[in-house]
């Protein structure tokens, strides 16, 4: 696994980091791709959760977190952002990463969180409108 980290770090250093980054997580299904390998290895993990931190301008992947045990996005997002926190200006993320503790930790690291809030109250809608005006988009 350490070889992958070295390759990722070398490839990320080839691009100039712009500062604004995007945080996202998704699931990968391993059932069909490794139906022969899983029984032989004794593994019963069928789905992996992958969280990535990507530079928004160069699209360079800065950090990848892969887990077979799915922690909540607020926990893995904070863990992923802590690694290159010195180089980051802002982090854009969707509503799954919204938590007041996570936002407080981002501010403590010197990273500006552009995280949408959950809910439909007028205050929440206003906050989400301001975040979108600062450059957050899911396009």
C-alpha positions as CSV (number, residue, x, y, z in Angstrom):
1,X,0.0,0.0,0.0
2,X,2.9,2.4,0.7
3,X,3.8,2.2,-3.0
4,X,0.5,3.7,-3.9
5,X,1.0,6.5,-1.5
6,X,4.4,7.3,-3.0
7,X,3.0,7.2,-6.6
8,X,0.1,9.5,-5.5
9,X,2.4,12.0,-3.8
10,X,4.8,12.1,-6.8
11,X,1.9,12.6,-9.3
12,X,0.3,15.3,-7.1
13,X,3.6,17.2,-6.9
14,X,3.8,17.5,-10.7
15,X,0.9,20.0,-10.6
16,X,0.8,23.4,-9.0
17,X,-1.8,23.4,-6.3
18,X,-4.2,26.2,-6.7
19,X,-5.5,26.1,-3.1
20,X,-9.2,25.4,-3.6
21,X,-10.0,21.7,-3.3
22,X,-13.0,19.4,-3.5
23,X,-13.8,16.6,-1.0
24,X,-16.0,13.7,-2.2
25,X,-16.7,10.1,-1.3
26,X,-18.2,7.3,-3.2
27,X,-18.6,3.5,-3.0
28,X,-17.0,0.8,-5.2
29,X,-18.6,-2.6,-5.5
30,X,-16.1,-5.5,-5.5
31,X,-18.6,-8.4,-5.9
32,X,-18.4,-8.9,-9.7
33,X,-14.8,-7.8,-10.3
34,X,-13.3,-10.1,-7.8
35,X,-15.7,-13.0,-7.3
36,X,-12.8,-15.5,-7.9
37,X,-10.2,-13.7,-5.7
38,X,-12.4,-13.0,-2.6
39,X,-13.1,-16.6,-1.7
40,X,-9.5,-17.6,-2.2
41,X,-8.1,-14.8,0.0
42,X,-10.7,-15.3,2.7
43,X,-12.0,-11.8,2.4
44,X,-15.6,-11.0,2.6
45,X,-15.5,-7.3,1.9
46,X,-17.9,-6.5,-0.9
47,X,-18.0,-2.7,-1.0
48,X,-15.3,-0.2,-0.4
49,X,-15.8,3.5,0.5
50,X,-13.3,5.9,-1.2
51,X,-12.9,9.5,-0.1
52,X,-10.8,11.8,-2.3
53,X,-9.4,15.3,-2.0
54,X,-8.9,16.8,-5.4
55,X,-7.5,20.1,-6.6
56,X,-10.2,22.0,-8.3
57,X,-8.2,23.6,-11.1
58,X,-5.6,21.0,-12.1
59,X,-7.9,18.0,-11.1
60,X,-4.9,16.4,-9.4
61,X,-5.9,13.9,-6.7
62,X,-4.1,14.9,-3.5
63,X,-5.3,12.3,-1.0
64,X,-7.2,9.0,-1.3
65,X,-8.7,7.3,1.7
66,X,-10.0,3.8,1.2
67,X,-12.0,2.0,3.8
68,X,-13.9,-1.3,4.1
69,X,-15.6,-0.1,7.3
70,X,-17.7,2.9,6.5
71,X,-17.2,5.8,8.9
72,X,-19.4,8.8,8.5
73,X,-18.3,11.4,5.9
74,X,-17.7,14.0,8.6
75,X,-15.0,11.7,10.2
76,X,-13.2,10.6,7.1
77,X,-13.4,14.1,5.5
78,X,-11.6,15.6,8.5
79,X,-9.0,12.8,8.4
80,X,-8.3,13.4,4.7
81,X,-8.0,17.2,5.0
82,X,-5.5,17.0,7.9
83,X,-2.8,15.4,5.7
84,X,-2.1,18.4,3.3
85,X,-3.7,21.1,5.5
86,X,-0.7,23.5,5.1
87,X,-1.3,23.8,1.3
88,X,-5.1,24.2,1.3
89,X,-7.0,27.5,1.1
90,X,-10.6,26.1,1.0
91,X,-12.4,22.8,0.8
92,X,-15.7,22.4,-1.1
93,X,-17.9,19.5,0.0
94,X,-21.5,18.4,-0.2
95,X,-24.0,18.1,2.6
96,X,-22.8,14.7,3.8
97,X,-19.7,16.4,5.3
98,X,-21.6,19.1,7.2
99,X,-21.0,19.0,10.9
100,X,-20.2,21.9,13.3
101,X,-17.2,20.0,14.7
102,X,-15.8,19.4,11.3
103,X,-16.2,23.0,10.3
104,X,-14.5,24.1,13.5
105,X,-11.6,21.8,12.9
106,X,-11.2,23.1,9.3
107,X,-11.0,26.6,10.6
108,X,-8.5,25.5,13.3
109,X,-6.4,24.0,10.5
110,X,-6.6,27.3,8.6
111,X,-8.8,25.9,5.8
112,X,-11.9,27.7,4.7
113,X,-14.8,25.2,4.5
114,X,-17.3,25.6,1.6
115,X,-19.7,23.0,2.9
116,X,-23.4,23.1,2.3
117,X,-25.8,22.8,5.2
118,X,-28.6,20.3,5.6
119,X,-32.2,21.5,6.0
120,X,-34.7,23.8,4.4
121,X,-35.0,26.7,6.9
122,X,-34.5,30.2,5.4
123,X,-31.2,30.6,7.3
124,X,-29.9,27.4,5.9
125,X,-31.0,28.3,2.3
126,X,-29.3,31.7,2.7
127,X,-26.1,30.0,3.9
128,X,-26.1,27.6,1.0
129,X,-26.7,30.5,-1.5
130,X,-23.7,32.3,-0.1
131,X,-21.5,29.2,-0.4
132,X,-22.6,28.7,-4.0
133,X,-21.7,32.4,-4.7
134,X,-18.2,31.8,-3.3
135,X,-17.5,29.1,-5.9
136,X,-19.1,25.9,-4.8
137,X,-20.6,23.8,-7.6
138,X,-21.2,20.2,-8.2
139,X,-20.7,20.4,-12.0
